[in-house]
Amino acid sequence: MASTALIESSLSGIPVKRGKVRDVYDFEDRLLFVATDRISAFDWVLCPGIPDKGRVLTQISRFWFERFAEIPNHLISMNPADLPLPDNADLEVLKGRCMVVKKTEVVPFECVVRGYLSGSGWKDYLETGAVCGLELPQGLSQSARLPEPLFTPATKAETGHDENVSFETMCAGVGQELAEQLRDLSIQIYQQGSEYACEQGIILADTKFEFGLLNGELILIDEVLTPDSSRFWPAELYQPGGPQPSLDKQFVRDWLESTTWDKNSPPPELPEEIVSKTRDKYFDAFRLLTGNECTW
């Protein structure tokens, strides 16, 4: 393994909120996002972490923010030294895994776009013939490409699992005008990202976006089209009718599903082989999407 996983960052004296993957430091009008190497699945943070995973997530997000430059986003800088850091801050640990971002009023919904029938969408379709209440043609197979991308919002859970909700529920929560903006912009970004990814040999099966409001303007925030927030499938191996090989954390979910773990008690430790292969998949996604090697 090339490096040790960063499980938790530390900036003394700076207020911090720790999510499943990111440590978010509050600098009043700006935030510092630090992507650690924690990995989560089924609402649990797993052990050990995946070395360099946070850097991969950060650099892929940077790539997409720059590619979608016409869409307002929260990124200010990739350099944590642009903030008044404490004197003892370890910049080497932070290297490659930080984003200085604008502080926004976060929209309280995940904006999920599905282009293929997989994951919870496949389970929903088997039971109801629909995905999140949106009717689909009969006889579709697992991993089939959908007739058109579906927008299926979900509530944002501080802890536990996000819950799929109807578009009408989203409208009731944020207003119809903003909900329609969120839907249309999410589908637009998904389609643009999917077309580009396809050219690089990757199928973007589904993804989720987050948005915030700043002075009344809707802006793209958090991470964008990463192996944590998306399903990436190697296009050359795509074969509808079952699960697909992945370049994302589905590989870890699949390993967990193969164990006797009940998902209600602390999860088993990831074997070294699973950690190594997961790291390789994240690096492969980075190389294919950006055309660059993983140098930070």
Buried (B, 14 or more C-beta within 10 A) or exposed (E): EEEEBBEEBEBEEBEBEBBBBBBBBEBEEBBBBBBBBBBBBBEBBBBBBBBBBBBBBBBBBBBBBEBBEEBBBBBBBBEBEBBEBEEEBEEEBBEBBBBBBBBBEEBEBBBBBBBBBBBBBBEBBEEEEEBBBBEBEEEBEBBBBBEEBBBBBBBBEEEEEBEBBEBEBBBEBBEEEBBEBBBEBBBBBBBBBBEBBEEEBBBBBBBBBBBBBBEEEBBBBBBBBBBBBBBBBBBEEBEBEEBBBBBBBBBBBBBBEEEEBEEEEEBEEBEEEBBBBBBEBBBBBBBBBBEEEBEE
